[in-house]
Amino acid sequence: MELNNLHPAVGSVTRETRIGRGQGSGKGGTSTRGHKGAKSRSGYKHKVGFEGGQMPLQRRLPKFGFKNINRVEYKAINIEVLQILAESKNLDKITIADLRAAGFVSGKDLVKILANGAITRALAVEANAFSKAAEKAIVEAGGSISKI
């Protein structure tokens, strides 16, 4: 392959269809718009969701849902992740800064520790929130927890 014989794949490049340029083109006359009616005219616009007078879908369906403005969003970290991190970095205390440095948490994320997995090391864990099962597992392994 050389620069002088490069070309696009067959069928990937097509010419622009020129409509309204005479009967011989096959796209003259009505210019693919059909006969008469609003859609054939220039400047045609329609309302979003308009269904020809039928009750539109967004009005037929009931309103539902609720967005709690007081919701607190946590980044979930399992205790198995803490175990792996502690073994790889040889840590006795894990803080949010350690989780950020390892790439598990970013920016100003709030961290909640969950109880998925097993923990064998005695770790001092610092986070914004803990599940009851995670709290129990960390304390049973000889560690301690501190909520920020």
Backbone as a ProteinNet text record, in pm:
[ID]
protein_1_A
[PRIMARY]
MELNNLHPAVGSVTRETRIGRGQGSGKGGTSTRGHKGAKSRSGYKHKVGFEGGQMPLQRRLPKFGFKNINRVEYKAINIEVLQILAESKNLDKITIADLRAAGFVSGKDLVKILANGAITRALAVEANAFSKAAEKAIVEAGGSISKI
[TERTIARY]
84.2	0	88.8	56.2	128.9	30.3	78.5	-9.2	-77.9	-13.1	-71.6	-184.7	-202.1	-313.2	-414.2	-418.9	-520.4	-653	-761.1	-893.7	-996	-1111.1	-1211.3	-1271.9	-1330.7	-1394	-1509.4	-1536.7	-1642.7	-1777.5	-1852.1	-1984.2	-1983.8	-1867	-1863.7	-1878	-1846.7	-1857.3	-1957.5	-2067.2	-2168.5	-2186.3	-2231.2	-2252.5	-2380.1	-2384.1	-2501.5	-2613.7	-2736.3	-2850.7	-2899.1	-2896.2	-2939.7	-3086	-3173.5	-3315.9	-3362.7	-3470.3	-3527.3	-3444.2	-3378.2	-3293	-3339.6	-3471	-3523.4	-3571.6	-3661.5	-3722	-3619.5	-3516.1	-3417.1	-3340.7	-3335.7	-3261.2	-3338.8	-3469.5	-3552.7	-3595.3	-3542.8	-3577.6	-3624.5	-3685	-3735	-3880.9	-3952	-4096.5	-4129.2	-4170.7	-4211.8	-4093	-3975.7	-3853.9	-3867.1	-3922.3	-3939.5	-4034	-4113.4	-4204	-4347.3	-4376.9	-4514.4	-4596	-4727.6	-4814.6	-4889.9	-4891.6	-4970.8	-4953	-5029.7	-5027.2	-4915.6	-4926.6	-4832.4	-4689.2	-4673.1	-4538.3	-4465.1	-4538.4	-4472.5	-4426.1	-4475.4	-4446.1	-4315.4	-4257.4	-4138.6	-4182.6	-4096.5	-4127.7	-4217.3	-4237.8	-4324.7	-4260.2	-4339.2	-4293.8	-4406.7	-4373.5	-4475.4	-4434.2	-4534.4	-4504.8	-4446.9	-4351.8	-4295.3	-4405.2	-4424.4	-4525.6	-4664	-4682.5	-4814.5	-4851.5	-4972.9	-5016.7	-5142.2	-5149.9	-5261.6	-5391.9	-5389.8	-5511.7	-5545.3	-5492.4	-5510.1	-5439.9	-5492.7	-5430.9	-5288.3	-5187.8	-5049.5	-5009.8	-4910.2	-4866.9	-4829.9	-4759	-4714.9	-4831.5	-4950.6	-5069.1	-5157.6	-5144.9	-5224.8	-5172.7	-5040.1	-4979	-4980.4	-4997.8	-5001.1	-4862.5	-4863.2	-4737.4	-4700.4	-4572.4	-4529.3	-4383.5	-4340.2	-4200.2	-4178.6	-4061.1	-4028.1	-3876.9	-3822.7	-3678.9	-3654.2	-3596.9	-3572	-3452.6	-3476.3	-3367.4	-3270.2	-3310.6	-3224.1	-3145	-3152.1	-3083.3	-2931.9	-2867.4	-2721.7	-2667.6	-2584.6	-2530.9	-2393.2	-2378.3	-2250.1	-2184.6	-2051.5	-1976	-1955.7	-2005.9	-2001.8	-1867.3	-1804.8	-1679.6	-1701.2	-1671.3	-1688.3	-1565.2	-1584.3	-1471.1	-1366.2	-1407.1	-1306.9	-1208.3	-1255.2	-1167.7	-1069.8	-1118.9	-1031.3	-923.2	-963.2	-869.3	-758.3	-798.1	-701.2	-608.1	-665.6	-586.1	-487.1	-532.5	-445.7	-330.8	-359	-253.5	-152.9	-202.1	-111.3	-24.5	-79.6	-3.8	50	18.8	62.4	15.3	-115.2	-174	-242	-240.2	-314.4	-433.9	-425.9	-534.6	-570.2	-698.4	-743.6	-833.2	-792.4	-870.5	-926.2	-1008.5	-1064	-952.8	-849.2	-734.4	-665.2	-654.9	-595.5	-680.3	-812.5	-903.8	-895.2	-878.1	-862.4	-732.9	-626.9	-495.6	-496.6	-574.3	-582.8	-678.7	-756.3	-845.7	-985.3	-1021.5	-1155.3	-1258.5	-1212.6	-1301.2	-1242.8	-1329.8	-1279.1	-1341.2	-1268.1	-1318.5	-1372.5	-1494.1	-1557.4	-1660.7	-1643.3	-1736.4	-1743.7	-1865.3	-1882.6	-1871.7	-1806.5	-1777.4	-1860.2	-1923.5	-1993.7	-1932.7	-1897	-1836.7	-1947.8	-1947.6	-2046.6	-1979.7	-2059.6	-2006.3	-1984.1	-1974.9	-1954	-1808.7	-1788.9	-1654.2	-1617.2	-1489.7	-1441	-1319.6	-1301.6	-1185.3	-1115.7	-982.4	-907.3	-810	-771.6	-676.8	-748.9	-679.3	-731.8	-702.5	-805.2	-788.4	-866	-805.4	-877.1	-929.5	-1060.5	-1121.4	-1192.2	-1166.9	-1228.2	-1314	-1444.2	-1534.7	-1652.1	-1736.7	-1852.3	-1966.9	-1980.2	-2088.5	-2049.3	-2112.3	-2087.6	-2221.7	-2230.7	-2349.2	-2328	-2437.9	-2426.7	-2343.4	-2363.7	-2289.5	-2140	-2106.7	-1965.8	-1900.8	-1974.7	-1926.4	-1893.2	-1985.6	-1969.8	-1848.8	-1834.3	-1724.4	-1588	-1577.2	-1449.7	-1412.2	-1509.9	-1483.9	-1450.3	-1518.6	-1490.4	-1350.6	-1299.5	-1164.7	-1057.1	-1102.3	-1007.4	-978.3	-1051	-1029.7	-1120.1	-1114.9	-1200.7	-1252.8	-1364.6	-1423	-1431.5	-1425.5	-1448.9	-1525	-1640.8	-1723.2	-1680.6	-1672.8	-1631.1	-1755.1
-118.1	0	124.5	216.2	342.6	457.5	576.4	693	716.2	679.1	708.2	613.1	502.7	414.3	396.1	492.7	491.3	541.5	475.2	523.2	467	535.2	488	354.8	286.4	157	174.5	72.7	78.5	99.5	201	230	320.9	354.8	439.5	586.8	626.1	766.1	774.6	848.6	866.2	1014	1044.5	1183.6	1234.7	1364.9	1429.1	1424.9	1389.1	1386	1528.3	1574	1710.5	1705	1754.6	1749.1	1881.8	1876.7	1997.7	2052.9	1966.7	2012.6	1954.1	1943.1	1900.3	1756.6	1726	1593.3	1484.5	1520.6	1421.6	1361.2	1432.9	1382.7	1275.3	1269.4	1176	1232.2	1346.5	1411	1553.8	1576.9	1710.1	1720	1811	1823.5	1854.5	1754.9	1777.3	1771.2	1741.9	1737.8	1644.9	1529	1422.6	1459	1566.5	1608.7	1561.4	1492.3	1450.8	1566.4	1551.2	1653.8	1729.8	1861.1	1953.5	1930.2	2002.2	1988.5	2068.8	2088.8	2173.4	2121.8	1990.3	1933.9	1957.4	1989.1	2013.1	2157.4	2246.3	2389.3	2424.2	2534.9	2581.3	2643.6	2636.6	2696.9	2611.3	2484.1	2397.6	2366.9	2381.5	2344.8	2269.7	2182.6	2117.2	2122.5	2121.9	2123.8	1989.3	1990.8	1866.8	1789.9	1665	1581.6	1595.3	1680.3	1696.2	1570	1520.6	1395.7	1415.6	1528.4	1552.1	1578	1629.7	1659	1552.8	1431.6	1326.9	1371.9	1330.4	1366.8	1311.4	1398.3	1352	1258.2	1176.4	1075.3	1136.7	1251.7	1310.7	1363.7	1378.3	1417.8	1299	1188.5	1069.2	995.9	1000.6	925.7	1008.4	944.3	1018.7	1067.1	1173.8	1223.1	1134.5	1105.6	1027.2	1057.7	1013	1029.3	1142.5	1142.4	1239.4	1247.6	1365.1	1385.4	1448.9	1371.4	1420.5	1514.6	1641.7	1740.4	1722.3	1645.2	1623.5	1494.1	1422.6	1295	1314.5	1225.1	1226.9	1108.4	1136.3	1032.4	989.9	859.3	805.8	721.3	717.5	624.8	499.9	386.1	262.3	192.2	157.4	81.9	-40.5	-159.2	-282.5	-310.6	-389	-417.5	-505.2	-582.5	-661.3	-569.6	-454	-354.7	-298.1	-274.1	-224.6	-328.4	-455.5	-564.4	-568.7	-562.5	-566.5	-446	-327.5	-204.7	-211.3	-260.1	-269.5	-367.6	-478.9	-576.9	-524.8	-458.2	-411.3	-294.5	-204.9	-86.3	-102.2	-216.5	-244.6	-135.1	-111.5	-6.3	-64.2	13.1	-22.6	70.5	187.6	284.6	326	321.6	361.8	484.2	591.4	715.6	739.6	841.9	877.5	921.4	984.1	1026.9	905.9	795	671.8	616	619.3	570.2	657.1	789.5	881	853.2	832.5	806.4	675	576.9	447.7	451.8	561.7	577.6	521.9	485.6	433.2	544.7	661.3	775	896.2	985.5	1106	1230.7	1338.5	1469.1	1473.7	1525.7	1544.1	1436.1	1316.4	1206.5	1171.3	1144.4	1093	941.1	880.3	736.5	661.5	551.1	461.8	323.3	263.9	131	26.8	-70.1	-177.6	-310.6	-411.3	-535.3	-648.5	-621.3	-729.3	-777.1	-906.6	-962.1	-990.7	-1023	-1055.6	-969.4	-944.8	-866.6	-945.4	-958.1	-1036.7	-950.6	-835.5	-747.4	-653.3	-614	-514.2	-376.8	-311.5	-183.1	-73.2	43.9	163	230.3	232.1	282.5	414	511.6	643.8	667.1	693.6	717.7	803.2	843.2	926.2	843.9	717.8	632.9	486	403.3	258.9	186.8	72.7	-10.8	-84.2	-128.5	-195.7	-323.3	-397.5	-522.4	-494.8	-387.6	-352.8	-309.3	-231.3	-186	-306.7	-401.3	-522.2	-604.2	-620.5	-700.2	-638.3	-506.2	-438.2	-451.2	-431.6	-440.7	-584.2	-683.4	-824	-865.3	-800.9	-831.4	-762.5	-686.6	-619.2	-475.9	-424.9	-288.2	-189.8	-64.6	40.2	126.8	194.5	281.4	423.1	520.7	659.7	727.7	787.3	859.3	1003.6	1054.7	1195.2	1282.5
0	0	0	-85.7	-93.9	-100.7	-76.7	-75.6	-209.8	-319.6	-449.9	-488.7	-416.1	-452.3	-337.4	-244.7	-139.2	-194.7	-162.4	-200.9	-102.8	-88.8	6.3	-35.6	60.7	33.2	-64.9	-141.9	-241.9	-172.4	-217	-162.5	-42.1	11.7	131.1	96.8	-26	-66.6	-180.8	-158.7	-263	-292.3	-412.4	-449.3	-385.8	-360	-304.3	-408.2	-363.2	-454	-477	-603.4	-636.1	-678.4	-589.1	-619.1	-677.4	-752.8	-811.6	-925.1	-1001.6	-1111.5	-1246.3	-1263.6	-1392.2	-1392.9	-1489.3	-1497.3	-1529.1	-1603.7	-1644.5	-1527.7	-1416.8	-1300.4	-1226.1	-1248.4	-1172.5	-1038.9	-1001	-874.7	-900.9	-1016.3	-1049.9	-1011.2	-1071.7	-1048	-904.8	-829.1	-689.4	-593.1	-643.1	-560.6	-441.2	-462.8	-363	-248.7	-264.3	-157	-177.5	-285.3	-311	-366.2	-373.4	-430.7	-323.5	-334.3	-250.9	-100.4	-23.3	122.4	186	318.6	391.6	382.6	381.1	381	249	143.1	15	2	88.1	77.2	149.8	108.2	180.6	311.5	413	542.4	629.2	591.2	670.7	804.6	911	1044.8	1113	1205.4	1285	1431	1519.1	1662.3	1703.5	1793.4	1844.3	1917.8	1882.3	1947.5	1888	1784.3	1723.9	1647.3	1671.3	1610.6	1526.3	1457.3	1367	1437.3	1557	1631.1	1734	1715.8	1816.7	1943.7	2058.2	2186.5	2189.7	2201.3	2193	2308.3	2280.2	2376.4	2510.6	2508.3	2635.5	2717.9	2656.4	2732.7	2767.2	2692.1	2721.9	2843.9	2863.4	2973.3	3101.7	3217.5	3343.7	3385.1	3465.2	3521.5	3639.7	3655.8	3769.7	3799.9	3915.1	3951.6	4049.2	4108.5	4211.2	4221	4231.3	4244.8	4380.7	4472.2	4607.3	4606.6	4640	4636	4752.8	4854.4	4971.4	4963.4	4848.9	4835	4845.8	4918.9	4931.3	4851.7	4753.5	4664	4714.4	4740.7	4787	4678.9	4680.4	4595.9	4680.8	4633.4	4711	4693.3	4805.3	4805.7	4894.6	4842.3	4919.6	5004.8	5113.5	5202.7	5135.2	5033.8	4959.9	4888	4842.5	4777.7	4880.6	5002.2	5110.3	5142.2	5145.6	5173.5	5068	4940.5	4829.6	4835.2	4862.1	4870	4985.6	5100.3	5218.3	5194.3	5126.4	5098.1	4996.3	4892.6	4786.9	4832.4	4915.8	4960.4	5102.3	5165.7	5303	5399.6	5401.8	5484.9	5608.6	5719	5839.1	5856.5	5793.1	5799.3	5657.1	5625.1	5491.4	5504.4	5436.7	5436.8	5296.9	5284.8	5154.1	5059.9	5115.3	5033.6	4970.2	5046.1	4991.8	4877.6	4895.5	4791.4	4666.1	4686.8	4573.6	4499	4573.5	4512.9	4434.6	4481.4	4413.2	4294.3	4280.7	4166.3	4186.5	4310	4336	4351.1	4395.1	4420.2	4349.8	4303.5	4237.8	4299.5	4293.2	4335.5	4476.2	4486.3	4616.5	4645.6	4587.2	4609.9	4758.1	4805.8	4940.8	4932.5	5031	5025.8	5129.7	5083.3	5176	5162.2	5274.8	5275.6	5289.3	5196.8	5196	5229.3	5265.2	5323	5224.1	5095.5	4998.7	5006.8	5022.2	5031.4	5176.2	5196.6	5331.5	5363.3	5491.7	5536.1	5646	5635.4	5733.2	5813.3	5759.1	5828.1	5923.4	6027.6	6120.5	6060.9	6010.9	5943.7	6015.7	6019.1	6063.9	5937.6	5922.9	5799.2	5826.9	5739.1	5750.7	5626.9	5647.7	5534.8	5580.8	5485.5	5517.5	5576.3	5533.1	5583.5	5572.7	5656	5656.8	5663.3	5594.6	5614.6	5747.5	5809.1	5939.7	5929.4	5819.9	5800.7	5781.6	5709.1	5686.9	5817.8	5894.1	6024.7	6112.9	6116.3	6197.1	6149.7	6016.8	5960.9	5992.9	5982.9	6009.1	6157.1	6245.3	6389.6	6429.7	6370.9	6401.8	6357	6250.1	6201.7	6287.1	6388.4	6477.6	6438	6342	6295.6	6364.7	6316.2	6372.8	6259.6	6286.5	6184.9	6238.7	6150.3	6188.4	6076.8	6114.1	6016.8	6011.3	5890.2	5872.3	5881
[MASK]
++++++++++++++++++++++++++++++++++++++++++++++++++++++++++++++++++++++++++++++++++++++++++++++++++++++++++++++++++++++++++++++++++++++++++++++++++++

